[in-house]
Amino acid sequence: MLIIGAGINGIATFRDLALNGVDVVLVDRDDYVAGASSGSSHMIHGGIRYLENGEFRLVNESVHERNALLRLAPHYVRPLPTTIPIFSTFSSLLAAPLRFMGVKSKTRKERGALIIKVGLTIYDIFSRDGGRVPRHQFRGAKASRKLLPALRRDVKWTATYYDASMHDPERLALDVLMDGVAEGDRARASNYLEAVGMGADGAVTLRDAVTGDTFDLRARVVVNASGPWTDLTNEALGEPTQFMGGTKGSHIVVDHPELLAACNGREIFFEFTDGRIVLIYPLKGRVLIGTTDIAHDMAEPIRCTEPEVDYFIEVVKYVFPSIPVDRSHIVFRFSGVRPLPRQDAASNAQISRDYRVEEGERGGVPVLSLVGGKWTTFRALGEQLGGRVLTLLGRTRSVSTDGRLIGGAVGYPTTPEARSAWLATHGAGVGSDRTAELLERYGTSAEAIIRRIAATSDAPLAAAPDYSRAELRHLVETEQVVRLVDVLLRRTSLAFRGLVTDALLLELAELLGDSLGWDAKRRAQEVDDARLYLADRHGITLDSAPSRSRRKG
């Protein structure tokens, strides 16, 4: 069978079917998780605000999957304390029930302490599955200001609960992908391979995005998992649909030590003046600020706009008025479209975040279209969608992914004692500090990189010394890297942290070119393409003298 779309949900379905012995092919017109899955807020969460929409099934599943991922992917998913600053006690007692019934109130009042207390108490009931995170805590004004001294002086309460941080979503997705690929030749995945048509006989025409070559692939079942592009993919397959109604969410990443310290190691999660739930989130020595929720036409570019940047600057000012943030602090910006169903909701926030599968056919071949889906529930969704495929193929499930460790989580040390033992066992020839860095970055998948470093000459990248040349060669040669931006954005966090310079582009182009056989013309083209891509998609422009990143303002 064929899966079109290698976002996290397509990848999870690929893994599920590969583990169950199905001959499965996964394709994407871009790199893996380069679309909607790259635009996340880097969280695995139960969706506390979904309670207000009455989506109890989704909250229950999301909390179960959050708790499971803390066990199944501890190298990338970790508990995240989340604090809500509260500036009133009784506000929104009437507005919240109206939102629950889908009625948009004419007057907006921020959620007060009482309604937040009720919501968090219900959330704790859902969260008790697995006992992976502590219950919520309330603090009064004095204790809140002690915890977060830079908060607005009129804070009356803070509420702290736990969800989970996903500090490297792209790398987690690659681990899920490689679990499927490891099943052998019957499980094949290719990035930069686009589905451009489907014949009356059910054969899907695929086009290589690099060479332009096309060929037909025949499958007994086709899954369209192309996220917010689902309708456009179905149109290309010859069966137009109107399933999708996605909304755009943008973020900025700032290099701002004062703001980072003000967060005190926790996400700040709150309702802004327009009623939108927003976040300020310390991550990788930077601060992530998001997100918007704007209706989007998929025929238009997906970009973080200047008005959205203005919005995020006001978001920070709202809770941390003494900490100035401006465009000079921005090192990265990104935007994605949530793959939401088309609905007539009172507001974008009330569009369901749940998922469903629509079934059609073309040339006698069943075509399953995934509508919806989110990072938190990718494993459960992949198993559900995989189950539908198994039924269509007349097969029974032999393997469940529920409880199955993901990639570099196998053998991952989760206690200080186990970590010390792992580092002592694997650090010979590399050094304990470097081994610890690689374990943090890749989980136990670092073993292969450590062996490579120990067996060959290695040196830090001159322009990014916390990565090394042997490490990058390993990623390029084992993770289907095709373009320079694949390394900058998805195999590493170099772009996210604002570490891309002209010098780094040139150094990486030389290194990738040696591994991938690029000639001088291709290397120069990759550097030029990367510059344009980063400027257009992520607001990064580079100095002509390769010394530092300059923020686009």
matplotlib code that plots the C-alpha trace (Angstrom):
import matplotlib.pyplot as plt

x = [0.0, 1.0, 1.0, 1.2, 2.5, 5.4, 4.4, 4.3, 0.9, 1.9, 5.2, 3.4, 1.0, 4.1, 5.7, 2.6, 2.0, 5.7, 5.8, 2.7, 4.4, 2.6, 4.4, 4.2, 5.7, 5.8, 6.4, 6.4, 7.0, 9.3, 11.6, 10.2, 8.2, 8.8, 5.1, 2.6, 4.5, 7.4, 5.2, 4.4, 4.8, 7.2, 4.7, 3.1, 0.0, -3.4, -5.2, -6.6, -8.4, -10.2, -12.3, -14.0, -15.1, -16.4, -13.8, -13.5, -12.6, -9.7, -8.5, -8.6, -6.7, -4.2, -3.4, -2.9, -0.6, 1.3, 1.9, 2.9, 5.4, 7.1, 7.9, 8.3, 10.4, 12.1, 15.1, 12.9, 9.7, 10.1, 7.8, 7.1, 5.9, 3.4, 2.3, -0.8, -0.7, -4.2, -5.3, -8.9, -10.8, -14.3, -14.1, -15.5, -17.9, -20.7, -18.5, -16.9, -20.2, -21.1, -17.8, -18.6, -21.9, -20.2, -21.7, -19.3, -19.8, -20.2, -18.0, -14.7, -13.5, -10.3, -10.6, -10.5, -9.0, -12.2, -12.9, -9.2, -9.3, -12.3, -10.6, -7.4, -9.2, -11.0, -7.7, -6.0, -8.7, -7.9, -4.2, -4.1, -3.7, -0.1, 0.7, 3.5, 3.1, 2.2, -1.2, -1.7, -0.8, -2.2, -0.2, -1.3, 0.0, 3.0, 4.2, 3.6, 5.8, 8.5, 8.4, 8.3, 9.5, 9.2, 5.4, 3.0, 2.5, -1.3, -1.1, -3.5, -2.7, -0.7, -1.7, 1.0, 0.3, 2.4, 2.3, 5.4, 8.1, 9.1, 12.5, 13.3, 10.1, 11.9, 14.3, 11.6, 9.8, 13.0, 13.2, 9.6, 10.4, 13.6, 11.7, 9.6, 12.5, 14.3, 11.7, 13.5, 12.8, 9.0, 9.0, 10.3, 10.2, 11.3, 11.3, 11.1, 8.8, 5.4, 2.1, 1.0, -1.9, -3.9, -5.0, -8.4, -6.8, -5.8, -2.0, -0.5, 2.0, 5.0, 7.4, 11.0, 11.2, 15.0, 15.3, 11.7, 11.5, 8.0, 6.8, 3.7, 3.1, 0.3, -1.1, -4.1, -4.8, -3.7, -3.6, -3.7, -1.9, -0.9, -2.3, -3.7, -2.9, -5.3, -7.9, -5.2, -3.7, -7.1, -7.6, -4.3, -5.4, -8.6, -11.1, -11.6, -12.8, -13.5, -12.5, -10.0, -10.3, -6.9, -5.7, -2.3, -0.2, 3.1, 5.9, 9.0, 12.2, 14.2, 17.7, 17.0, 18.7, 16.6, 13.3, 14.7, 15.6, 12.1, 10.4, 12.3, 12.4, 8.7, 6.3, 4.1, 0.7, -2.1, -5.1, -4.2, -6.4, -8.1, -9.0, -6.4, -4.3, -0.6, 2.7, 6.2, 8.4, 12.1, 13.7, 17.4, 18.7, 16.2, 12.5, 9.7, 6.7, 3.5, 1.0, -1.6, -4.8, -5.7, -7.8, -5.5, -5.9, -3.5, -2.9, -1.1, 2.4, 2.6, 4.7, 5.0, 3.9, 5.0, 1.6, 2.1, 5.5, 3.9, 1.4, 4.0, 5.9, 2.7, 2.2, 5.5, 4.7, 1.3, 2.8, 6.4, 6.1, 9.5, 11.3, 11.6, 11.5, 11.9, 12.8, 16.5, 16.1, 14.4, 16.7, 14.1, 10.4, 8.2, 4.6, 2.5, -1.1, -3.1, -4.8, -8.2, -11.6, -13.8, -16.3, -18.7, -17.4, -18.0, -14.2, -11.1, -10.3, -13.6, -12.8, -12.3, -8.8, -9.9, -9.3, -11.3, -10.7, -12.8, -12.9, -13.2, -11.9, -10.3, -10.0, -11.3, -8.5, -9.6, -8.3, -8.3, -8.0, -6.9, -8.7, -7.1, -4.5, -1.9, 1.6, 0.4, -1.8, 0.4, 1.0, -2.7, -3.7, -1.2, -2.5, -6.1, -5.4, -3.1, -6.0, -8.3, -5.7, -5.3, -9.0, -9.1, -6.2, -8.0, -5.2, -5.1, -2.8, 0.2, 2.0, 0.8, 2.8, 1.2, 4.0, 6.7, 9.8, 10.7, 14.1, 16.8, 14.6, 15.6, 18.1, 18.0, 19.1, 16.4, 18.1, 21.3, 22.9, 22.0, 23.1, 26.5, 26.9, 25.9, 28.4, 31.2, 30.5, 30.2, 32.6, 35.9, 37.8, 35.2, 35.2, 32.4, 31.3, 31.0, 29.3, 26.8, 26.1, 25.4, 23.2, 21.2, 20.9, 20.1, 19.2, 20.9, 21.0, 24.1, 26.0, 26.5, 27.8, 30.1, 31.5, 32.1, 33.8, 36.0, 37.0, 37.9, 39.5, 37.0, 36.9, 34.3, 32.6, 34.5, 31.3, 29.3, 31.7, 29.1, 28.6, 31.4, 32.3, 31.9, 28.6, 27.2, 28.5, 26.7, 23.4, 23.8, 24.6, 22.0, 19.0, 18.2, 19.4, 18.9, 19.3, 21.3, 18.2, 17.3, 20.4, 19.8, 16.2, 15.4, 18.6, 19.9, 18.6, 21.1, 18.5, 16.1, 18.8, 19.9, 23.3, 23.3, 26.0, 27.4, 30.5, 28.4, 26.5, 29.8, 31.3, 28.2, 27.9, 31.5, 30.9, 27.5, 29.0, 31.8, 29.2, 26.6, 28.8, 27.8, 30.0, 31.0, 27.9, 25.5, 27.3, 27.0, 23.4, 22.6, 24.1, 22.1, 18.9, 19.4, 19.9, 16.7, 14.8, 15.8, 15.1, 11.7, 10.4, 12.1, 13.0, 16.8, 19.1, 22.9, 25.8, 27.9, 30.9, 30.2, 30.3, 26.8, 23.1, 21.2, 17.5, 15.0, 13.0]
y = [0.0, 3.6, 6.5, 10.0, 12.6, 12.1, 14.3, 12.7, 11.0, 9.5, 8.3, 6.8, 4.9, 3.7, 2.4, 0.7, -1.1, -2.0, -3.6, -5.6, -7.0, -5.0, -4.0, -0.3, 2.7, 6.3, 9.3, 13.1, 15.9, 17.6, 16.4, 14.4, 16.5, 19.6, 20.6, 21.1, 18.8, 21.3, 24.1, 22.7, 24.4, 21.6, 20.3, 16.9, 17.9, 16.6, 19.7, 21.2, 23.9, 21.1, 20.5, 23.8, 22.6, 19.3, 17.2, 14.7, 11.7, 13.7, 14.9, 11.4, 10.0, 12.9, 12.5, 8.7, 9.3, 12.1, 9.8, 7.0, 9.1, 10.1, 6.4, 5.5, 8.5, 9.8, 11.0, 13.6, 13.9, 15.2, 16.7, 20.4, 22.6, 25.0, 28.1, 30.1, 33.7, 34.7, 38.3, 37.8, 35.4, 35.1, 36.2, 34.1, 32.1, 32.7, 32.9, 29.5, 27.6, 29.5, 28.5, 24.9, 25.2, 26.7, 30.2, 33.2, 35.7, 39.3, 40.5, 38.9, 38.4, 36.6, 33.3, 33.8, 31.6, 29.8, 28.6, 27.7, 25.7, 23.7, 23.0, 21.9, 19.6, 17.9, 17.7, 16.0, 13.4, 12.6, 12.8, 10.2, 7.5, 6.3, 8.7, 10.3, 14.0, 15.7, 17.3, 21.0, 23.6, 27.0, 29.9, 33.2, 36.6, 36.7, 33.1, 33.7, 36.8, 34.9, 32.1, 34.5, 38.0, 39.6, 38.9, 41.8, 43.3, 42.8, 39.0, 37.5, 33.8, 31.3, 27.8, 25.3, 21.9, 19.6, 18.6, 17.5, 19.2, 17.8, 19.5, 18.0, 17.1, 16.5, 14.1, 12.2, 11.8, 10.5, 7.9, 6.8, 6.6, 4.6, 2.1, 1.4, 1.4, -1.1, -3.7, -4.3, -4.0, -4.3, -0.9, 1.8, 5.6, 8.4, 12.2, 14.5, 12.2, 13.8, 12.1, 14.0, 11.8, 8.6, 6.7, 5.2, 1.8, 3.0, 3.4, 6.5, 8.6, 9.7, 12.4, 12.8, 16.5, 16.6, 14.9, 15.4, 11.7, 10.0, 6.5, 4.7, 2.7, 0.3, -0.3, -2.1, 0.8, 4.5, 6.7, 10.4, 11.8, 15.1, 17.1, 20.6, 19.7, 16.7, 18.3, 19.4, 15.9, 14.4, 16.9, 15.7, 12.1, 12.9, 12.9, 16.4, 16.8, 19.6, 18.1, 20.6, 24.0, 24.5, 27.5, 29.0, 29.1, 31.1, 31.4, 33.4, 32.3, 34.9, 34.9, 36.9, 35.8, 38.1, 36.6, 33.1, 33.7, 35.2, 32.0, 30.1, 26.8, 26.7, 27.4, 30.5, 29.7, 32.2, 34.0, 37.1, 40.2, 38.8, 35.6, 33.6, 31.1, 31.9, 30.7, 31.8, 28.7, 28.3, 25.9, 25.1, 28.3, 30.4, 31.4, 30.3, 32.6, 31.6, 31.0, 32.5, 30.8, 32.4, 30.9, 30.1, 29.5, 26.6, 28.2, 31.1, 31.0, 29.9, 32.6, 34.3, 37.9, 41.2, 41.8, 38.4, 39.5, 42.6, 40.4, 38.3, 41.3, 42.5, 39.0, 39.3, 42.8, 41.7, 39.4, 40.6, 44.4, 45.2, 43.0, 44.7, 42.4, 43.7, 42.4, 42.5, 39.5, 37.3, 34.5, 32.3, 32.5, 29.7, 29.0, 26.0, 25.2, 22.9, 20.1, 20.8, 19.7, 22.2, 23.4, 26.3, 27.1, 30.3, 30.9, 29.2, 28.0, 26.1, 24.0, 20.4, 19.2, 15.6, 13.4, 11.1, 9.0, 9.5, 6.6, 7.0, 5.1, 5.6, 2.9, 0.3, 1.2, 2.4, 5.9, 6.8, 10.5, 11.5, 14.6, 16.2, 14.8, 16.3, 15.5, 14.3, 11.5, 10.4, 6.8, 6.2, 7.7, 5.6, 2.5, 3.3, 4.2, 1.2, -0.9, 0.4, -0.6, -4.0, -4.6, -3.6, -5.9, -8.8, -9.1, -9.1, -7.1, -8.9, -6.0, -3.1, 0.1, 0.8, 0.3, 0.0, 2.1, 4.5, 4.6, 6.0, 5.3, 1.6, 1.2, 4.9, 5.6, 7.3, 7.5, 9.3, 6.0, 4.4, 7.5, 7.4, 3.7, 4.3, 7.2, 5.1, 2.2, 4.2, 7.1, 5.4, 7.2, 10.1, 11.5, 11.7, 15.3, 14.6, 11.3, 13.0, 15.6, 12.9, 11.0, 14.1, 14.8, 11.3, 9.0, 5.6, 6.0, 8.0, 4.6, 4.4, 8.0, 7.4, 4.3, 6.3, 9.2, 6.8, 4.9, 7.9, 11.3, 14.0, 17.7, 20.2, 22.3, 25.6, 27.5, 25.4, 23.7, 21.7, 19.6, 17.6, 16.6, 12.8, 13.4, 15.3, 12.8, 10.1, 12.0, 12.8, 9.2, 7.4, 9.8, 10.4, 14.0, 15.5, 19.2, 21.6, 22.9, 19.4, 19.5, 23.1, 22.6, 19.0, 16.9, 19.6, 22.6, 25.0, 27.2, 27.1, 28.4, 31.1, 29.6, 29.8, 31.9, 32.3, 30.5, 27.6, 27.3, 27.1, 24.6, 22.3, 22.5, 21.2, 18.5, 17.4, 17.6, 15.2, 12.6, 13.1, 13.7, 17.3, 19.1, 22.8, 24.1, 22.0, 23.1, 26.8, 26.3, 24.6, 27.6, 30.1, 28.1, 27.8, 31.6, 32.3, 29.6, 30.9, 34.5, 33.7, 31.1, 31.9, 35.6, 35.0, 37.1, 36.7, 39.1, 39.0, 38.7, 35.3, 36.2, 36.2, 36.0, 39.2, 39.3, 40.4, 43.3]
z = [0.0, -0.5, 2.0, 0.5, 3.0, 5.4, 8.2, 11.7, 11.1, 7.7, 9.3, 12.3, 9.9, 7.9, 11.1, 12.2, 8.9, 8.5, 11.9, 10.9, 7.8, 5.2, 1.9, 2.4, 0.6, 2.0, -0.1, 0.3, -2.2, 0.3, 3.1, 6.0, 8.4, 6.4, 6.2, 9.0, 11.4, 11.3, 12.6, 16.0, 19.4, 20.4, 23.0, 23.7, 25.6, 26.7, 25.4, 28.5, 26.4, 24.4, 27.6, 26.9, 23.5, 25.0, 23.2, 26.1, 23.9, 22.4, 25.8, 27.2, 24.3, 24.3, 28.0, 27.6, 24.6, 26.5, 29.4, 27.1, 25.1, 28.4, 28.7, 25.0, 23.9, 27.0, 24.9, 23.2, 25.4, 28.9, 31.6, 31.2, 34.1, 32.7, 34.6, 34.0, 35.3, 36.5, 37.0, 38.3, 40.5, 39.1, 35.5, 32.7, 34.9, 32.3, 29.2, 29.6, 29.5, 26.4, 24.8, 25.8, 23.9, 20.9, 21.5, 20.9, 23.7, 22.7, 25.6, 26.3, 29.9, 30.6, 32.5, 36.2, 38.9, 39.7, 36.2, 35.7, 38.9, 37.7, 34.4, 35.9, 38.4, 35.5, 33.6, 36.6, 36.5, 32.9, 33.7, 36.4, 33.7, 34.1, 36.9, 34.8, 35.9, 39.2, 39.9, 39.4, 42.1, 42.8, 44.3, 45.6, 44.6, 46.9, 46.1, 42.4, 42.4, 44.2, 41.6, 38.7, 39.8, 36.4, 36.2, 36.1, 39.5, 39.5, 39.2, 41.7, 41.3, 39.2, 38.4, 37.5, 35.8, 33.8, 30.1, 28.1, 26.1, 22.7, 22.3, 18.9, 17.0, 13.7, 15.2, 17.0, 13.7, 12.1, 14.9, 14.2, 10.4, 10.9, 13.1, 10.0, 7.5, 9.7, 8.8, 5.5, 1.8, 2.2, 4.0, 1.8, 2.3, 0.0, 0.5, -2.5, -4.4, -5.3, -6.2, -9.3, -10.6, -10.4, -13.5, -14.1, -13.3, -9.9, -10.6, -8.8, -10.8, -8.8, -9.8, -8.5, -7.3, -8.0, -11.4, -12.7, -13.6, -13.3, -12.8, -11.8, -8.6, -8.1, -4.6, -3.2, -0.8, -0.9, 2.2, 1.8, 4.9, 3.4, 6.2, 5.3, 1.6, 1.7, -0.6, -3.1, -3.1, -3.8, -6.6, -8.1, -7.7, -9.7, -6.8, -5.5, -1.9, 0.5, 3.8, 5.2, 6.9, 8.5, 10.4, 10.4, 13.6, 13.7, 16.2, 16.7, 18.5, 20.4, 21.8, 25.0, 28.3, 30.5, 29.1, 29.3, 33.0, 33.7, 32.6, 35.4, 33.4, 32.7, 29.9, 30.5, 29.1, 29.2, 27.6, 25.7, 25.3, 22.2, 24.0, 22.2, 24.3, 23.8, 25.2, 26.1, 26.3, 27.1, 24.7, 23.7, 25.4, 23.4, 24.0, 21.7, 21.5, 19.9, 18.5, 16.2, 14.9, 11.5, 8.7, 5.7, 2.0, 1.1, -2.3, -0.4, 1.1, 4.7, 6.5, 9.8, 8.9, 10.4, 12.0, 13.8, 15.0, 16.4, 18.1, 19.8, 21.0, 22.7, 24.1, 26.1, 27.2, 28.5, 31.2, 31.5, 31.0, 32.3, 29.7, 26.3, 23.3, 19.7, 16.3, 17.0, 19.4, 16.8, 15.5, 13.8, 12.8, 11.5, 10.6, 9.8, 9.0, 11.4, 9.4, 10.8, 9.4, 7.5, 10.1, 10.7, 14.2, 16.2, 16.2, 14.9, 18.5, 18.5, 15.4, 16.5, 16.9, 16.7, 13.6, 11.3, 8.2, 5.0, 2.5, -1.2, -4.2, -7.6, -10.3, -7.8, -5.3, -1.8, -1.0, 2.7, 3.5, 7.0, 8.2, 11.3, 13.7, 16.0, 17.2, 20.6, 19.2, 16.3, 17.7, 18.4, 15.1, 13.2, 14.8, 14.1, 10.5, 10.1, 11.4, 8.7, 6.1, 7.6, 7.4, 3.7, 3.0, 4.8, 7.4, 11.2, 13.5, 14.8, 16.5, 18.5, 19.0, 22.3, 24.8, 22.1, 22.6, 19.8, 18.2, 20.5, 23.5, 23.4, 26.3, 27.1, 30.7, 32.7, 36.1, 37.1, 37.9, 34.6, 32.7, 34.4, 33.6, 29.9, 29.5, 31.1, 28.8, 25.6, 26.2, 25.5, 22.7, 22.5, 26.0, 28.6, 27.7, 24.0, 24.7, 27.0, 24.3, 21.7, 24.1, 24.7, 21.0, 19.6, 22.6, 22.3, 18.5, 19.3, 19.6, 15.8, 15.7, 18.7, 16.9, 13.8, 15.6, 17.5, 14.3, 12.1, 12.2, 13.4, 14.1, 15.2, 12.5, 12.4, 12.2, 14.7, 17.0, 19.0, 15.9, 14.3, 10.8, 11.4, 13.1, 10.2, 7.7, 9.6, 9.4, 5.7, 4.8, 6.9, 7.1, 3.4, 3.3, -0.2, 0.3, 2.5, 4.2, 5.3, 7.6, 8.8, 9.7, 10.4, 11.1, 13.4, 15.4, 13.9, 12.2, 15.2, 17.5, 15.2, 14.5, 10.7, 9.1, 5.6, 6.8, 8.1, 4.8, 2.9, 5.3, 5.2, 1.4, 1.2, 3.7, 2.2, -1.3, -0.4, 0.9, -1.8, -4.8, -5.5, -8.0, -7.5, -9.3, -7.1, -4.0, -4.9, -5.8, -2.5, -0.6, -2.7, -2.3, 1.5, 1.8, -0.1, 1.8, 5.2, 4.3, 2.8, 5.2, 8.4, 8.4, 8.5, 6.3, 6.4, 6.3, 3.1, 5.4, 7.1, 10.7, 12.3, 11.6, 11.1, 12.0, 9.4, 10.7]

ax = plt.figure().add_subplot(projection="3d")
ax.plot(x, y, z, "-o")
ax.set_aspect("equal")
plt.show()
